[in-house]
Amino acid sequence: MSSQRFRDKVIIVTGGGSGLGEDYCRGFSAEGGRVVCADINEAAARKTVDSLQESGRRSIAVCCDVTDSHEVERMVEEALHTYGRIDVLVNNAGVIRRRSLIGTTNEDWEREIDTDLKGPFLCTRAVVPHMMDRGYGKVVNISSVAGIVGCISTAYSASKAGLNGLTRQWALELAPHGIRVNSVAPGYTATPINEQVRRSSAGKRIGEIIPLGWGKPADITAAVLFLSGSESDYITGQTLAVDGGLTTTVDMGPEYRNFDK
Ligand SMILES: NC(=O)c1ccc[n+]([C@@H]2O[C@H](COP(=O)([O-])OP(=O)(O)OC[C@H]3O[C@@H](n4cnc5c(N)ncnc54)[C@H](O)[C@@H]3O)[C@@H](O)[C@H]2O)c1
């Protein structure tokens, strides 16, 4: 039998309809959590929740665009109306457009920053007052290795580096209220967002230069659940890279890797 770290806890997961978010929902639910699966794609959120309910867990799907403050407030009201509390917020909803500096249009910039940076701001601002009332809460921001090293795209890198900064700022502001704020920075993890890249020769090369290869959603979920639960109560303001060693190493090619020569 799995542990019940989230028994009777209420967890909002944004972008829970697909990829990593869907896996977090499954992880929280399997450990007794009541999940509010929020996604701009209502059908996807419902599908996630239906799959959780098949295993007898209680959870709800909410259609919410995290870039719209009215929809975010409605999501929080729905969570409170259904469960009366919110223990954990996972700011996971994100979009990615691979673009160079010069190739980034105003529209690319706005969409990326709105979803990946303003979205977590709107969701956290709406949820935190309810956590303050109870003197306890956990916020987990889903960042990326692109917020630590240059590897993907102008607006994406800016939004994820910004999110790491917000994590530190909010950790400071919210500590007196018993609220811990941390980021998880996934590396290259196999989800629908990067299916095309994975199949390409560049995808194979990426797998070769990461010391532990491509990650799986379960690798990221383990870190998200850890930072959402009570075992991590003395950790706040951190960005935990779950990236198979990508951001701590420099790959010089196979010959260089023969360290005994
Ligand atoms: N997959 C990876 O390798 C990887 C690596 C680093 C970081 N990440 C981050 O992890 C998060 C999830 O990525 P994924 O790979 O699971 O992507 P995904 O595309 O599979 O899932 C993203 C989900 O977010 C939802 N979404 C998009 N815009 C939204 C909005 N405005 N409001 C609400 N929901 C919205 C989508 O409908 C989708 O269900 C993202 O923040 C991404 O930047 C992923």
The ligand as a MOL file (V3000), in Angstrom:
LIG
                    3D

  0  0  0     0  0            999 V3000
M  V30 BEGIN CTAB
M  V30 COUNTS 44 48 0 0 0
M  V30 BEGIN ATOM
M  V30 1 N 8.4080 18.4190 -20.4700 0
M  V30 2 C 9.5990 18.9150 -20.1790 0
M  V30 3 O 10.6570 18.4030 -20.5750 0
M  V30 4 C 9.7000 20.1440 -19.3130 0
M  V30 5 C 10.9710 20.5940 -18.9670 0
M  V30 6 C 11.0970 21.7240 -18.1810 0
M  V30 7 C 9.9690 22.3800 -17.7210 0
M  V30 8 N 8.7390 21.9300 -18.0760 0 CHG=1
M  V30 9 C 7.5980 22.6870 -17.5640 0
M  V30 10 O 6.6510 21.8130 -17.0090 0
M  V30 11 C 5.3320 22.3520 -17.1820 0
M  V30 12 C 4.4460 21.3040 -17.8560 0
M  V30 13 O 5.0520 20.9140 -19.0710 0
M  V30 14 P 4.5350 19.6520 -19.8950 0
M  V30 15 O 5.7190 19.1290 -20.5990 0
M  V30 16 O 3.7510 18.7410 -19.0360 0 CHG=-1
M  V30 17 O 3.5830 20.3940 -20.9500 0
M  V30 18 P 2.1770 19.9770 -21.6030 0
M  V30 19 O 2.0110 20.8230 -22.8180 0
M  V30 20 O 2.0900 18.4930 -21.7570 0
M  V30 21 O 1.1200 20.4310 -20.5030 0
M  V30 22 C 0.8750 21.7700 -20.2280 0
M  V30 23 C -0.5710 21.9070 -19.7770 0
M  V30 24 O -0.7980 23.2900 -19.4680 0
M  V30 25 C -2.0620 23.6730 -20.0100 0
M  V30 26 N -2.0730 25.1190 -20.2460 0
M  V30 27 C -1.4150 25.8120 -21.2110 0
M  V30 28 N -1.7220 27.1210 -21.1210 0
M  V30 29 C -2.5810 27.2540 -20.0730 0
M  V30 30 C -3.2690 28.3650 -19.4950 0
M  V30 31 N -3.1390 29.6000 -19.9870 0
M  V30 32 N -4.0660 28.1530 -18.4210 0
M  V30 33 C -4.2200 26.8840 -17.9240 0
M  V30 34 N -3.6340 25.7960 -18.4610 0
M  V30 35 C -2.8160 25.9890 -19.5200 0
M  V30 36 C -2.1760 22.8640 -21.3000 0
M  V30 37 O -3.5290 22.7730 -21.7390 0
M  V30 38 C -1.5800 21.5290 -20.8780 0
M  V30 39 O -2.5640 20.6530 -20.3570 0
M  V30 40 C 5.4960 23.6270 -17.9860 0
M  V30 41 O 5.5110 24.7360 -17.1180 0
M  V30 42 C 6.8510 23.4470 -18.6510 0
M  V30 43 O 7.4720 24.6720 -18.9490 0
M  V30 44 C 8.5730 20.8340 -18.8630 0
M  V30 END ATOM
M  V30 BEGIN BOND
M  V30 1 1 1 2
M  V30 2 2 2 3
M  V30 3 1 2 4
M  V30 4 1 4 5
M  V30 5 2 4 44
M  V30 6 2 5 6
M  V30 7 1 6 7
M  V30 8 2 7 8
M  V30 9 1 8 9
M  V30 10 1 8 44
M  V30 11 1 9 10
M  V30 12 1 9 42
M  V30 13 1 10 11
M  V30 14 1 11 12
M  V30 15 1 11 40
M  V30 16 1 12 13
M  V30 17 1 13 14
M  V30 18 2 14 15
M  V30 19 1 14 16
M  V30 20 1 14 17
M  V30 21 1 17 18
M  V30 22 2 18 19
M  V30 23 1 18 20
M  V30 24 1 18 21
M  V30 25 1 21 22
M  V30 26 1 22 23
M  V30 27 1 23 24
M  V30 28 1 23 38
M  V30 29 1 24 25
M  V30 30 1 25 26
M  V30 31 1 25 36
M  V30 32 1 26 27
M  V30 33 1 26 35
M  V30 34 2 27 28
M  V30 35 1 28 29
M  V30 36 1 29 30
M  V30 37 2 29 35
M  V30 38 1 30 31
M  V30 39 2 30 32
M  V30 40 1 32 33
M  V30 41 2 33 34
M  V30 42 1 34 35
M  V30 43 1 36 37
M  V30 44 1 36 38
M  V30 45 1 38 39
M  V30 46 1 40 41
M  V30 47 1 40 42
M  V30 48 1 42 43
M  V30 END BOND
M  V30 END CTAB
M  END
